């Protein structure tokens, strides 16, 4: 049984849980990913990503909501992988920069393997 005052519903369809969960978080929950992206961009700028990543790879700067909205999944995935590789090397590990046409599953597997070592 469900406790008074809310809590997640167990046993109901997943859609019901999702809608109820969103209602419990409040109306601003839908915009949380935009706030996270803005914070991520601020942190990347503090780490000098513009000089160390964008100029080196001849890439355009990220918009404030680049990863918050699915606009070009292939480009976004490659940017994510490029940033992940750069951050891993920035943390002192050796990591080969992925190429645009590398196998996406292999790239993600390599990133996850490296992150498990931290």
Secondary structure as GFF3:
##gff-version 3
##sequence-region A 1 118
A	DSSP	alpha_helix	14	25	.	.	.	ID=ss1
A	DSSP	three_ten_helix	27	31	.	.	.	ID=ss2
A	DSSP	alpha_helix	32	46	.	.	.	ID=ss3
A	DSSP	alpha_helix	49	49	.	.	.	ID=ss4
A	DSSP	pi_helix	50	54	.	.	.	ID=ss5
A	DSSP	alpha_helix	55	57	.	.	.	ID=ss6
A	DSSP	alpha_helix	73	90	.	.	.	ID=ss7
A	DSSP	alpha_helix	104	116	.	.	.	ID=ss8
###
